[in-house]
Amino acid sequence: MFHINANTLKSLDQFDTAILKILQKDNLTPQRDIGESIGLSAAAVQRRIKRMRDSGIIKADVSVIDINKINHCVTLVVEVFMESEKIELLDYAKSVFTSTPEVQQCYFVTGDSDFILIIVVPSMKDYEILTRKIFYSNKNIKHFRTMVNMDTLKSTLELPGEILQQLE
């Protein structure tokens, strides 16, 4: 999730949002090219990127791997339903889910379920082992519902331009 405080919000301008739009598409774009496309020097772009990294607006620089090109993995969407919503029990579940490498995304949600997890494993056998480790061993998990991904049509963490423009 994208968290910013009021001071960070005041410090973003149209150049920052233009830089973010470019970096979301390709964070290896040379700063010289970014500067040319938005009307700043490479040094100014570098300073702005450093400031956004230091403030946490830019959380990470990663390479997105197409798992279908390197291995046949299974992607699962899992709804988790908790028995009790006591804060210490929820915090424990959050810590287990966020520390599990197979959990690619974890959302604490409203509605009937309490968590939505995106999980990637090499096989269904590996998922069975994982369920024993993170679901069945937790007495506070009432039940969970698993949906197996048949085809990924879109997968991105890129923020739409409209959201970035609202930060200006």
Secondary structure, DSSP 8 states (H G I E B T S, - for coil): -----HHHHHH--HHHHHHHHHHHH-TTS-HHHHHHHHT--HHHHHHHHHHHHHHTSS--------HHHH---EEEEEEEEES---HHHHHHHHHHHHH-TTEEEEEE-SSS-SEEEEEEESSHHHHHHHHIIIIIT-TTEEEEEEEE-S--S-------HHHHHHT-
